[in-house]
Amino acid sequence: MRPDGSRFRAHRGVWQQRGTAGEADLAVTRNTVEADLAVTRNECEDSDMMDLNRSKDASPEPAPSFDAHRRKGRASGRLGASALSLVIAVAAASAWSLPARAEWPLFGSDPSAARASTSPVRVFRLGGVARERPSPWDLFGTGKSLVLPELLLAIAAEGRQPEVKTLVMKVGALGIGLAQAEELAAALEAVRKPASGSAKKRVIAYVESADLPTLVALSKVDELWIAPEGSLYLPGLQAEVSFYKDLLGTLGLEADIEAVGQFKSAMEPFTRQSMSDAARENLESLVDGLYQSLVSALAARPGLNADKVKAAIDLGLFDGEAALKAGLVDKIGYWGEALDAQVKRDGAGTLAWPKATETPDISSIFDLVKLFSGGDEKVSTTPKIAVLVAEGAIVEGRDPSDFMNDESVIASEDFLDALYAVENDPQVKAIVLRINSPGGSALASDILWRELDRVGKKLPLVVSMGSVAASGGYYIASAGKRIYADATTLTGSIGVFGGKMVYKGLLDKVGVHSVTIARGKNAGLFSGLTRFSDSEREVLKKTMRHTYETFVNRVAKGRNMSFDAVDKIAQGRVWTGKQALEVGLVDRLGGLDEAIREAARMAKAWKPGEVPEVETFPKSKSIFELFDKGSGGAKRLELGGMLALAKGLPGPLAAPASRLARVVASLLGGREQVFALLPFELSVR
């Protein structure tokens, strides 16, 4: 622990020492770019942007702010000359392939620009895979992710602006889970029907095609438009579990696994040829719960009910006319027509999302420095709530991912750095821990739980669960004083498994023969050449039982329950958020916004009706930090290679192959053999 916070301030001023000449050069470069933007603005607007000001009363758009939303981070000076050359080459290659600077979004609004605008119509263009944190590739403006917490806060902020009358959502291909869709729907509902203070707004949405989660996300809008030749996909829910035991056998691999918990079936795909009765019972309960929540969400639309929704799901596929007839949409028309209708009704429009970002200009050394170092840190002087994001699998140490792999993980050391930064920020008055994780390392989960529990005694700690907060994800959630989940959040899975991958058969296949000389009864505990001996298996079971009991005790403490009460609902069983509320694993159903309001109430640092400032942690990494992972290089390359092979497979095979690659890599590497991981992955398409 670094209670003085010195580690986080060490490099804060490294890149701030610039001479007068350098500052003047930066100012000239910026003015030149802004002048170019002003000249070419009309030429570079796309059809969506041109549509925003068709009304005669359209107000002029605010100029984009080049100082808003700069990437923050800490510079690292540990890279050698060769690594620096690689960074510059990547930056140059990326910038070369990007559109000209003036072609970047011109109407994106930072909060100050939005407040200064008088446009009553605010347009949101949504698309991409929903994430809790930005992708590293967003440094170059090429990231295709939709950062959900930022979007939810932006919707709430627009809803509080008195001049805003309507929010218009243009929704493209949206990779979003059911729980995330629930949160987006709730955010739009809060704008339409605010609890207090703000005036009601209208919300209009337009789609060209949409799947079930997208329809859930838009289930609370006032009007849902669809393109005349558009499509709605409502195929229902289907859980698919693949079993790899025979595949592993053909490769000469064998998973030797033990588990604690009747329903802890995480490794069944690697040890069985079919599903166990306990796993089937749990999975059927989950699918039933998700289906009921899905039907309830869609049935909330005017003119629909549960029976009509079920009938629509049984049909599965709708064109525009059929969707209108079934009551799934309100109007048919093109995007221009949908937007025209709102502009004629309320007045001019402003693009509110995606927000404007400063683009890298490799012609300026100072822009390159900011790109590499993460930019200047801005110190807040007002009380705020920290949203601490925990997304991905839980692993020990530093983030093992490389720069070319933007999948999120919760690396214990990196996460603790962010937690200590929050703890040492005097303006942070409460913490919202935002979790979207299936779990992972049991040891890392306990380390994170301990520090969260300690910090939670100093600051109010509220947990907001995203799509999944199960196993190790729920382990760390149990440190919270209040836990919020959506109805379709996957949670619980309080149980552990452990074991190893035996690869002697693989070695035999390729002509490698080994001779073992051992001393000690359990010397082969970590060996991949043999299965566990009886004494080694007893050692493993004893360790796993201790880990399970510790897990249950952590939950019992956090939930103010007895060990036996938690043990009864544990056993590795996975619950939906709604089911978890019924058994006492969560406090309330609600999303990030509700968790932030609860944290503000508990902190007592704001007057009633006052909106707290919110800051997200961890901060985005600079390019230096993305390349400089410090340790774990060999493990990073090993896993990266396996994932690359898996992702090269056709779409339907890529996801299960990636999961297989991760599990095999975990069981082959390191000495940790006990994991708290969700038994399966569920996605709705």
N, C-alpha and C positions, 0 to 999 in steps of 0.2 A: 504494500500500500504506500502511496505517496501523498500523505495528508497535506503537505505544503503546496502541492500542485506544481512544483518546480519543473518537473519533467515536461509539462505541457506548455510552459512558457519559454523553454530554452531557446527555441529558434524563432520566436515571434518577430523579432526585429531584424533578422538576418538580411532580408531583402528590402528593408525600408530605408537603407542608407544610400540614397541616390543624390547625385550632384545636381546643381541648378541647371546645368546644360541638359542633363538627361531629362529632367522634369519638363523643360521647355520643349524638347523634342517630342515627348509623349503628348503634350498639349497640342502641338502643331499637328501631329498625326491624328489625334482625336478630332480636331476641328476639320481637317481635310476629309475624314471619313463621314462626319456629320453633314458636311457640305455636299459630298457625293450622294448621300442618302436623300437629301432634300431635292436634288436635281432629278434623280432617277426614281423617285418614290412612285409616281403614277405609272411608270413603265413596269415596275416590279410587283405591283399588287396583283395577287391572283384573284380569281373570280369570287372567292368567298369574301375577301377583304373589300373588293369593290362593291359588293352587295350591301355592305354595312351602312352606307350613307346615301341610299337612294332617295330618302325623304327630302323634301324641300327645306325642312327645318333642321337638316343634319348639322350637328355641331362639328367644328374642326377637331381632328384627332390630336391628342397630346403627342408631342415628339417622344420617341422612345428614349428611355433613360439608359445611358451606357454605364452608369455607376451602380445600377440596381442588380441585386442577386449575383454578385461576383462570387466565384468559387473561393471558399476559405480552406485553410489547411495550414500545415506546418512544413517548412522547408527542411529537407534532410540533406546533409552534406556528405553522406557516406558513400555515394556512388563514385566509382572510378571514371577515368576519362572515356573508356570504351562504352560504359553504360550510358554516360551523358551523350555520346555520339549517337547511340541507338535511340535515345529519347528524342533528340532533335530530328533524326531521320523519320521516326514515327509521326512526330508533329507535323513535319514538312509534307510528308506523303498524305496525311489526313487532310491538311489544309488545302493541298493541291487539288484534292478530289471534291472539295466542298463547293457549293455555289458561291458566286461573288458576294461580297459582304453586304451589298445593298439588297440582295435577294432574301435575306433572313427576315423573319417575321417583323413587321414594322409597327403593328398596332398592339403588341403585347403590353399589358399594363402592370407595372409594379404597384404596390398599395398606394403610394403617394399619387401616382398618375391617375389611378382609378378614382381616388377621392376628388381629384381636380377636375375630372371629366364630368360633363353634364349629360352625357348620353344615357337615355333611360333603358336601352336594350343592351345587354351584355351577352356576348357569344362565347361559348365554350366548344372547342373542337377536341373531341376525345378519341383516343385510339392507342393501341399498343398494349403490351403486357403490364398488368397492374403489379407494382412493386411497393415495398415500404420505404426504400431508399433509392436514390438515383443510380443509374448504371455508370461505371467508370467511363464508358464511351460518351456520356453526356458532356465530358470535358471538351469534346470536339463538336458538340452540337449535333451529333449523329445518333444519340441514344434514342431508342424507340420505345422506352418504357414510360408508363404512366405512374408517377409517384403519388400513390393514393392519399397519404396524409396531407401532402401539399395541395392536392385538388380539393379535399374536403375543407381545408382551412380557407382556400380561395373562394369556394362557393359560399361559405358562411360570411366571409368578409364582404362579398358583393351583396349578399342579402341584407347586410346592415346599412348599406348606402341608401340614404333617403331618396336620391334622385332615380334609383333603379326601379323599373316597373316590371321588367321581364328578363328572365334568363332563357337563352336559346341554346340547346345542346345539339351539336352536330356529332353524331356518334358513328365512328367507323368500326373497323375490326378491333374488338375489345377483348383482350384476354384477361378475364376477371372471374374469380371464384364466387360461389354463392354468398359466402359471408361478406366478401368485399362488396358484392352487389347490394346486399342489404344495407351496408353503411352508406353507399352512394344514394340509395333510395331514401334513407332517413335524412341525409343532408339536404336533398332536394325538397323533401316534405317539410323540413324545418324552415326553409326559405318560403315555401307556400303558406305555411301556418306557424309563424314564429310564436314562441311561448310568451314573449312580452317585448315591449320596446319597439321593434322594427315593424314597418308596415308589411302587409302581405304582398308577395310577388307572384307573378305568373311564371310557370316553367313549361317551356315547349321543347320537344325533342324530335329529332329527325334521324331516321335510319334508312339505309339501303338494303341491309340484311342484318338479321339479329338472331342470336341463339337464346337459350333459356336464361343464363345469367344476365345477359344484357337486358332482356325483358323484365327481369326482377329489378334491376337497377333503375329502370324507367317506369316502374309500376305506379309511381305516385305523381307523375307529371300531369299537367292540365290537358295537354294535347300531345298525342304521339302520331307523327307523320311517318309515312313510308313511301319510298319511290314507287311509281306505277309498276315497274318491273322488278320490284324488290322481293325479298323472301324472308320468311320467319321459319326458324328451325326449332321445333319442340319435340325432340325424340324421346323425352322421358329420361329416366335415370337407369343406368346399367353399370354395375360394378364388375370389373374384370380383374382376376388375379392369375398371374402366370407362375408356373412352378418349374424350377430350373435344376432339380436334383439330377435328372437323367442327363441334361446338358453338361452339368459339371462332371458327371461320371465319364462321359465320353472324352472330356479333357483331362481326366485323371485327377480331378479335384473332388474333395469331400468336405462338407461343412459338419464339424463336430460341435454341436450347440446344446446348451442347457438354458432353461428359462424359469423365472419365478413369476407366477401369476397364471391363473387358469386360462385367461384370454390373451396372454402375451404371445401372439402368433407371428411376431415380426420376421422370424427366420423360417417359418414353415415353407415358403417358396423354395428354400435352399435345402431343406431336409425331408420334404415330402413330395409325393406325386399328385396329391389332391388336398383339399381343405379339410381341416378337422371340424368336428361338430361344434366345438366352442367358437372357433373362428367364424364359422357360418352363422351361428346364432348372433354374434356381435355384429357382423357385417350386415345381416338382414335387418337388424334393429336400427342400424345407422341409415341404411337406404330408406327404410320406412320413415324415419324421422326427417330426413332431408326432403323426401317427396312431399310429406305433409306440410313442411314449411314452405316449399316451393309453391304448392297449390294455394296455400293461404296468402302468399305474397301476391300472386297473379290475380287471385279472386278479389283483391281489394280494389281493382279497377272498376269504375262505374259500369253497370250493365253486366258484370260477370259474377259468377258464384263458383263454388267448388266443383259442382257437377259440370258446368260449362268448361271450366279449365281442364278438368280430367278428360272430357270429350275431345277438347282441342289437342291435348297432349297425345291422345290415342291416334289422332289423324297425323300429327307429326310435322307436316310441311305445308306452308301456306304461301301463295303469291299475294300481291297487294290487295286485290279485290276480295280474295277469300279471307284474308286477315281482317279486313274491314267488316265483312259480313259476320265474322265470328266474334266481333267486338274486341279483338286484340289490339287494334289501332283505331285512331279517331278520324284520320284524314289521309287521302292519297295525294301526292304531289311531289314535285321536285324541290331540291334544296332552295333554289332561288325563290320559288313560290312560297315556301314555308317562311323564309326570312322576310320576304316582301310583306307578308301579312302582318308580321309583328312590327316592322318599321312603320308601316302605314297606320297601325293602331297606336303605337306609343312614341315614335320618333326615331332619331338616329341611333346607330349601334356602335359598339366598341368591342374589339376582340379582347376578351379578358383571360383566355386560356388557349394555348400555352403562353406563359409569361415570356416577356422579352429577356434575352440573355445576351451578355457581351460575348461576341465571337472572337476567337483568337486571330490575331493579325501577325503573321510570322515576319512581316517587314519591320516590325518594331522589336528591338531587343527587350524592351520593358514588358511588352505583352507576352513575350516568350517566358520571361522571368516569372510573371504572374501565373502563367499557365503551368509552369513546372512547380512553383512553390505553393500554389493554391490561393494566392492573392493576399491582400491585407486583411487582418482580423479587425472586426469592429466590436468594441466593447459596449455592451448595453449598460445603461444607467438607470433602468426602470425595473421593477419587479417582474419576474417572468416565470412561466412554467416550462420545464424541460421535457420534451418528448424524446425518450431514449428508445431507439429502435433496435430490436433484436430479431433479425430475419435470417432464416436459413438453418442448416444443421449446426449443432453445437460441437465444437472441436477444441482441443487443448492448444495453448500457445498462440502463435500468430496466424493470421489468415494464410492458409496454404494455397490459395488460388493464385494464378498468375494474371498478368495484365490482359492476356487474350481471353480469359475466362471471367465473365462478369456475374457468375452465379454467387449469390450471397451466402456467407457462413457467419456464424457467431463464434469467433475465435476468442477464447477466454482473455488473453492478454490485451487484445485490441478493445474488447468490450469493457474491460476494467479501466483502461485508459480513458474511455469516454465517460464511464461512471465517475471516476475521480475528477475529471474536468467539470462535470455537473456539480459534484459535491463541493468543489472549491470555488465555484462561481457564486459570489455573495448575492447576486440578484435572483438566483433560482430559489423560489419559495415552495415549490412542489415538483414532483416527478410523475410523469405518466410513462409507464413501461409498455411499449407497444410490441407485442410478440406475434410473430408469424413463423413458427418453428415446429418441426416434427420431433425435435430432440436430437440426441446423439450421445456424446461421451457422458457417462454417469459422473465421473470425477470432475470434469469441467462444469457440469450442471451444479454440482454441490458447491464448488468454489464460487460460482456466480451467485448462487442462492445466499451464501454466507455474507458476501459483500452487499448484496441488495438488502438483506435483512438488517445489516448494520446501518447502512445509509438511511433505510426506512425508519429507523428510530430517531433520526435527526430531521428528516423532511417527510411530508406526506407522500406515500408511494401508492399510486393507483395503477392497476393493470388493465390494459385494453388488448383483448385478443383479436387477431385478424382471422384469416381462414383456418389456421390450425395453431394450437398451443398445446401439444400433447407430449406425453412422456417427459423428456428433459425440458421441453417447452413449458409444460405445466409445473415441473419441478421449480423452475425459477419464478414462475408466476405466483407460487404459493407464498412468496415473500411479501406480496402486496397486501395492503390494508383493505382494499376493495378490488374486486375482480369483475370486469365487464366482458361479456361475450355476446356475439350475435347468435341468433337462433340456430344457424347452420355451421357455426364454428366447431371444428373437431378438437376435442380436448379430453383430458383424463389420461388414459393409458398408463396408469401408475403401476409400473412393473419393469423388470429388467431382463435382459438376456445376455449371454456371453458364450464365448467359444473361440474356435480358430478354424482356419482353412487348412486341411491336410492336402499337401501337394506332392506326396511321394509318387502317386500314380502317374502324375504328369512327368516327373523326372524319369520314371521308368520308360515311359513312351518315347522319350527323346534320347534314351540311352545313357542317362546319368544315374550312377549307382553310388550310394552313400554308405559309409561306415561310421557308426556312432560309438564313442567311448564316454561313459557318463559316471559321475560320482554324485550321490545324493538320491534319495528316494523319489523326488519329484523333479529331477533335472530336466525332464522332457516336457515340462508344463507349457513352454512357449514354442516348442519345436513343431514345425510343420511337416515333419517326416512321419509322425505317428499320431494315432488317436490318443485321447487321454487314457492313462492307466486308471485303475480303480482309485488309487490314492490321489492322483492328480485331479480326477473328477470330483472327489470329495472336497479338495481344497477349493476348486472353482465354485462348487455349490455353496460352500460356507461363505465365501466372499460375496457371492451374489445374494445370498439370503441377508447378509449384513447390509448390503447396499439397498435392498428392497425395504428392509425395516427402517433404515435411515430415511429413505424417500417417504415412507408412510408417516414417520414421525415429523418430518418437515411439514408435510401437508396438514397433519393433525394440529400442529402448533399454529400455522397460518390460518386455518379455518376454524380454530377453537372447537375441535372435535376430539373424540377419543381415538386411540389407535385402532380399536376393534371396529369403530364406525367407519373409519377411512378404509381399513382393510377390506371391509365388506363391499365397498364400491370401487375398490382398486382392482387387484388381480389382473392388471393389464388391459382392462376393458376400456374401450373408446366410447365417448358420449358425444352427442351433439350439444351445442350450447344450451338449447332448451332443456334437454335431459339433464345436463350438468347443473342447471339452476334447480331442478327438482330434487336432486340428490345432495345439494349443498356445496358443490365444487366451485360455483360462481355466485356472485351476489345479485347481479342484475343483468338483464339483456339490454344491450346498447353498444354503440360504437365509440369511436375515438372522441367525438364531440362531447358525448355524455361523460366520458372519463375525464376529459379536461375540465368540464364544469364541476365535477365532483372534487377534483384535485384543488381547484380554486376555492371551493367552499371549505374544504378541510384546512387549507393554508390560512384562510382569514386575512389575506393580504390585499383584497380588493373589496370595494364597496358593492352592494347589490346592483346588478345591472352593468357593472363595469367589465369590459372585455380585457382579459389578461393578455400580455404579450406571450407568444409561444415561440420557442426556439428548438430546433431538432438536433439531436446528437445521435451517433457520431458525425463529425463534420466530414464532408467529402474529402477524399485523399487527393493530394497533389500527384503529379506524374512521378516525382521523385519517390514518393511513398508507395505508389503502385508497383514500381519496379524494384524498390529496395525492400524485400520481404524479410531480410535479416537471416532467418533460419528456415530449415525445412525444405531446402531446395530439392533434394533427392526425392523426398516424398511428393513434392509438388509436381515434379516431372513425371513420376510414376503414375499418379492419379490423373494428371492432365492427359497423358498419352492414352490411358484406358478410356477416359471420357471422350476424347477426340474420335477414337474408333467407334464408340457407341453412338455418338451423334452423327456419324457418317452413314448410319443405317437408314432405311426408309422410315418415314414419319411414325407409323404405328409401332415400329420396333425400337425406335430411338429411346423413348422414355423408360420402358422396362430394362433395356440394355444399360442405360445410364445408372439406374438404380442397382443393377447387378454389379456394375463396375465399381460403384462406391462401396458396396458391402464387401466385395472381394478385397478391395484395396484396404479397407479397415481391418479385416480379419488377417490379412497378410502382413500388415505393417504395424510396428510398434509393439509395446508390451501390454497395452490396455486390452482387457478382454471382457469388460462389463459395459453394456450400453443400455441407455434408456431412450428407445427409439420407437416411433409410431409403427404399428404392424403393417400398414399399407398406405398407399397414396391414393386419394380420391380426387378426380377432376371431373367437372361437368362440361360436356361439349354440346 
